[in-house]
Amino acid sequence: MKYQYLYQTKENENREGWINAKNRAEAYAALRRQGIRPYRLIGDDPVQWQPWAAGAGFVVLAAIAAFFAYRLFLGAGPVPGQTPARRQQLAQSAVVSDGLASGWSNVFSSKLDLLLAAYAQPGWIAIPPDVTDEELARFPEEAAAPMEFPEGEPKEVRLLRRIVLSMRQEFSEYLASGGTPKDYLAFLEERQDEELSFRRSALESVEKASPAMRERTFVNVNVRLREMGLPELAR
């Protein structure tokens, strides 16, 4: 399959290119080996690769999607003492900027936690760490390990730990439903990609709306973005 990829250079220049790969996951892996971290990959996966193409795979992903939708739409926000659902919760701050710059390696040591942290917030351009097959095989064990909450950490870090803990639970339930760690990684990538695409479409819908409908469109798309846990559009 041929995929178009979009990425930014260290100088913040937007670039694009094309790559041939068997599927989306292999395309991302090949690009990362070249030192390229794409923020979008455009192209359709072959039907035989897509996890939802087969009947059993469809049932698994449908169950996960239903679970995710329930958590996302009914969970209006974190409840004290509970693990918060994955939502737009981490405000921009020096702590968050430092964490993103280091890939949260200053917070987590587990490869699973580092990967989940990359996808912890809708609307981020996720840059997950590379994962070997050996590391992938240890993910179920790492998901079951106790989460550390060191004293004195900034509130942003503590919140991120709680979000990652909720994603560990999501991952464990995904496996219990019959999914595999590799399929879950593909699910994370696709979900993040769809969220980014939806927000871009929301912005375009406001920009293209007639002057008479623009305010109503703005309010409507922000309601939808808020329900999805995505950052709302600013005026």
N, C-alpha and C positions, 0 to 999 in steps of 0.2 A: 504494500500500500504506500501511496505517496502522501505525505503530510506537509502542510505549510506551518512554519513556526514563527512566532513573534517574540522578540526579546529586547532588552535594553542593555546597552554597553555600560561600562563603569562611568562613562562620561554622560550617561543618561540619554544617549541617542537611541531612537527606536530603529530597530533593524528587523529584517525578516529573511527567511530562507526556506529551502525545501529539503526533505529527507525521506528516504525510502526505508521502510521497516515493516515487519510482519504485522504489528499492531501498535496501538498507542503507547503501551507500557514500554515496548522495546524502543520506540522512537524517543521517548523521554530519556531512557537509560543511555542510548547512543549519544544524544545531545549533551548529557551531563558528563559523559566521558570526554567530550570535546571542550568542556569548560563552559558550555552554554546552558543557561537556566531560563528556558522559555516561560513566559507568563501566559501563553495561549498556544494550543496546538489545534489546527484546523484540519479535519478530515474524518471520514467514516471508517470505523473498524470493520474488518471482514466479519460477516455474520457468524461464521463458525467460531470466532474468538470471543465474541461478546458473551459475557456470563449469562445475560438474560435471554439469549437466543434459544437455549435448550429449555425444555419444560421444567426440569428440576431447578436449574439456575434461575429461571424466571420466578419460581415460587420463593426461592431464598431471597432474591433482591426485592421482590414485592413486599415480603414480610419486613425487611430492613427499612424499606422506604416508608411503610406504614408506621413503623416504630419511630423513625426519625421525624415524620410529619407530626405524630402525636406529641413528641417531646418539644418540637419547634413551635407549633401553633398553640398548644394548650399551656406550655410553660411560659408564662408571661415574664418570668425573671427568676433570679436565684432566691431561694428561700433560706433564711438563716438555718445552718445546721445541715443543709442538704447540698449535694453536688449540683452546681448550676448547669443547665443545658448549654450547648454550644450556641452562643449568640454574640452580637456585637456589643461587647461589654468593656473591653480594654481601651480606655481613653489614651490618646496620644500623650506621651510623657517621656522624659529622659530615660526612665527605667524600661519602658516598652521599646524605645528606639535602640537602646543598648542590647536588649534581648533579641530583637530582630536582626541586628547587625551580626551577632554571634551565633544565630540560629538557635538561641536559648541554651547553648552549651554551658553558659554561666549559671544555669538553673538546674538542668537535668543531666544525668549521666547515662540513663537507660536509653538505648537507641529507639525503642518503641516510644518513649515519652518525647524524645526529640522530634520524632516524626509526627506524632499527634499534635504537638505544639505548633508545628508549621501549618496545620489545618484547623487550629483551635478557634479561629474567628472568621465568620463569613465575610467575604469582601476583600480579604488579604490576597496578595499574589503569593501563593505558597511556594516556598523553596525548601523542600524536604531534603534530608540527608540521603546520601546513597546507602543502600542496604544490601548486604550480601545474603546469599541463601542461608548461611549459617545463622546470621543475625535474625533473619525472618523466622527461622525455626524456633528461636527462643522467645518470640513475641508472646505466645500464650502464657508462658511461665512469667514473663515480665509483667503482663497484665494482671496477674494474680498477686504480685508482690505488694506489700504495704506501701502506700504513698507517704513520703516524708514531708513534714510541714515544719521546717526549722523556725525557731523563735526569732522575732525581730526582722523578718523579711518584709519588703515593701508590700503594700496592699495589692498592687498590680500582680506581683509574683504569686502571692497567695491565691488570688482569684484564678490566675492561669493554672496553677496546680489543681485547683478544684475542677476547672473545665476539663483538663487533661484526664483527671480521674473519671469524670463522667464519660469521656470518650473511650477510656479503657473498658468501662462497663458496656458501652455500645459495641466495641470490638469483641468482647467475650460473648455477648448475646448473638452477634453475627456468626461467630464460630459455632455456637450452640444450635443455630438455625441451619447449619450445614455448609456455611461458607468457608473459605480458606483465607489465610493471612494475605496471600497474593491478591485474591479477588477484593479483599477489603481495601488494600492500597489503591487499586483501580477505582473502587467506589469513592474513596476520598478525593482522588484527583478529578473525577467526573463531577462530583457534587460541587467542589470548589469552582470548577470551570463553569458550571451552569449558573452558580450564584453570581460570578463576575459578569457573565453574559446577560443575566437578568437585570442587573443594576445598570449596565450600559444601555440596555433597551429601555429601561425606565427613564433614564436621562434623555434619550432620543425622543421618547413619546412626549415629554414635556416641551422639548425644543421645537417639535413639529406641530404641536397643538396650536389651534387658532387663538388669537388674543382673547376671544370670548370664553374659550374652554381651558386656557392655560392654568388658571388658578385651580379649577376643579381637578384637572389632570394631575397637577402637582400634589394636591392633598391626597388623591386616590392612590397614586403610586407610592407615596410615603407611608400610607397605611399598609400597603402590601409589603413594602420593604421592611417595615417594623415587624410585621407578622413573621417574615422569613428570617428575622434576626440580622438583617443587613443594615449598613449605615444609611440613614435617610439622606435625601438630597437637600442641599443647602440653598437658600434663596439667593 
